[in-house]
Amino acid sequence: MKKLLILVSALAISTAAFAATPVRATLNGTVETYDSSTRMLTVKHSGKDSTFHLAEQSQVMQGKSKADATALTAGQNVKVEYIMDGPTKVAEKVELSGSKATAKK
């Protein structure tokens, strides 16, 4: 009985530790749209679109300076650092480049 209790406790602790580790990733692409009412950012990358939620604590950076999310305009190159919150991609940091994407010929 004692071994069973130890095993169950160990599994509970390891499961909690694993669940607390969010999946972090980075994506480079071009802004398609930003909806300030829903705080949703759509970025085109590798021929696909990905949508991110900008939380209150999300940072938008232009160079080394903080920028407002309204600076996110279509065609702008961005680097998005995000975590997965269930099925939702939540942007932690969005870095704006100084230029807009150019159309390939």
N, C-alpha and C positions, 0 to 999 in steps of 0.2 A: 504494500500500500504506500509506503514511504517513497519507493522508487517511482511509482506512478505519479504521485504528487509532484516530485521533482521534475519528471519528464513534462508534465502538463505545464508547470511553471516556466520551464525553459522554453517550451514552444510558444507560450503566450508572450514572453519577453522578446524572443527573436522575431515573432510576427509583428509586434508593435514597432520594433526598431526598423524592420524592413518597410513597413507601411509609412513610416515617417520620412523616408528618404524620397523626395520628389525627383522625377526625371527631368534633368536639365539638358537643354540643347541650344544650338545657335543656327540661325538661318540668314543667308544673304539674299537680297532680292530687290524688287522695285515696288514702291507703293502703288497699289491699284486704287484703293479708296480708304478713307478714314471717316467714320460716322461718329461725330462728337456726342450725339444724343445717346448712343448705345455704347460708346467707347470701343468700337470694333474696328480693327485695322486689317485690311486685306493686302497681302504681299504676294506678288508673282515671282516665282523662282523655278528654274528648271522646267518651264512650260506648265507649271501647276500653280494654283492659288492656295494660300494658307491664310486662315483667319485667326487673329489674336485678340484677346480681350486686354485692354489697358486698365489695370486696377488703379486705385487712388495712389498707391505707392510706386507705380511704374515710373521709370525715369525716361525722359526723352532728352537726348544729348545732341548738340550740334557742336562738334569739335570737343573742347573741354568745358563748354558752357551748357547749363541746363536750358532747355527750350520748352515751350508750351506744345501740347499735342496738336494744336492748330497749325503748327509748322509742318505737319505731315501732309504733303501734297502729292497728287498723282504724278507718277514718273520719277519720283525721287528715289535714289539708291539708299537702302537701309540695311543695317545689320540688326537682327532681333535676337536677344537672349531671352529665352522663355522656359517656363516649367509647364508640366502637364498637371492639370487639376481635374482628374477624371478624364472626360473626353475633350475638355476645353484647354486650349493653349493660352496661357496667361503670360503676357510680355512683362518681363522684369525690367528690361532696358532696351531702348530703341536708339541706335546711333544713326544720325543722318549724315550722309556724305555731302560734300559741298556742291555736288552736281546732280543733274537729272540724267536718267538713262537716255541713250541715243538709240534710234531705230537702226537695226542691222540692215544693210543693203545686200 
